[in-house]
Amino acid sequence: MTASGEEAPLRSNDDVVRVRQLVRVAASAAGMSLVDQTKIVTAASELARNTLVYGGGGAVSIEQVTNTGGRAGIRITFRDEGPGIADVDLALTDGWTSGSGLGLGLSGARKLADEFELDTEAGRGTTVTVVKWAR
């Protein structure tokens, strides 16, 4: 698993740990403060766990990005071919959980990232992309 934008499998708890480590390295390389590194690592951890638990596993890519103003950041994309999310509005509600978790996954990740995109459909799987910019 690399931080080059290549997709890597996300199939086990060990992969979730690797995602956290790679995101921390990528966020540091992008010049993010420790606070922003912690925010994006937390978001990535929640999304990786969702991919594993609710999507049945999938793939992740982490890439360095630069906006038109020259600001550095990272983009992380999680993709699964699981059951998808039937009610997106409900899934993005603070505190809602379809399992035994705290309900911080999607809504928490959306708050911790600067950009958040969710593409899902029941029976088709889910793709979540987050971006965090260095300040």
N, C-alpha and C positions, 0 to 999 in steps of 0.2 A: 504494500500500500504506500503510495507516494503522495506528495502534495503538489503534483504537477498538473492536475486537472484530469488525469486518467481515472477511470472508474475502477474501484476496488470492491471486492465482495464485503458484505456486511451480514455475516451469518452466525456470529457467536458473541458472547460477552467479551471475549478477548478482542474482537474487532471493534467493539464499542470503546474499549480502553485505548486501542491504537488510534481511533478517530480523535479522541480527546487529546492525545499526545501530538498528533500531526497538526491539529487545529491550533494548539498552543504554539508550536514552532512556526506555523504560517503566520499567525497573528503577530508574533514577536518580529518576524522578518518584515512584516508590513509596517512596523513602527508603532504598533498600538500600545497604549498605556497598559499597565497591569490590570486596571479596572476593566478596560475594554476587552483585553485578552480573556479575563475571567467570564465576562458576559457572553462572548461568542463561544467559548469552550462549553459553558453551561447550556447554551442553546443547542449546540451540536450534540452534546451528550443526550439531551432530551429527545432530539429528533432521531438520533441513532438508535436509541432504545425503542422509540415508537416504530421505526422501520423493522427492527428485529421482532418485537412483541406482537404488534398489530398487523404488520405487513408480511410476516413470515420470513423476514430477511430480505435482502436486496443489495443495493450498491450505493457507494458514496464517491463523490469526487470533490476535491479541494483545490482551488486555483487562486493564484495571485491575480488581482485585477487593478486597473488604474482608471479613474474617472476622467472626464474631459478636462477637468481642472488640474490633473496630475496627482490627485490624492490616491494613495495606495489603500488597498483593502483586500479582503478575501471573500470568495464566493464558494459556498458549500452546497452541493446538491445531493439530496437523498432520494433514491428511487426504489420502489418496490412494485411487485405485481400481485399484491394481496387483494383483499376484498374491497378496497377503496373506502371512502368515507361517505356514508349515506346522507348525513346532515352536517354540512360544513359549518353553518352558523352555530349549531350546538357544539360542535367539536372545538370551535374557537372561543367558546364562552369560558371566562375565568372560572377555574375550580371544577369544571366538568371533566369527568373521566368515564371511559367505557369499561375500565378495569378497576384494579385495586390501588392504582397510583394516586398521586396527589392532584392530578388534573393540571399540571404545569406545562405539559408537553408543547402543544401547538400554540396556545395563547401566550405561554411564557416565552417560547422561542421568538414569537412575533414581537414581543416587547423588548427582548434583549438584542435583536438584530436591527440594523438600520433599514434593511429592505427584506421583505418576506413575500414569497409567492407560493401559492398552493394550487396544484393541479391534480384533481382527483375525480373519480366517478365510481359509483358502486359497481363492483365487478371488474374494474379495469386497473386498479392499483392507484398509487399515489406518488407524486413527485413534489418535494418541498425544496425550495431554493432560498437560502438566506445569504445576505451580504452584510458585512460589517466594514466600515471605513475607519482608517486611522484619523485621529483628530488633530 
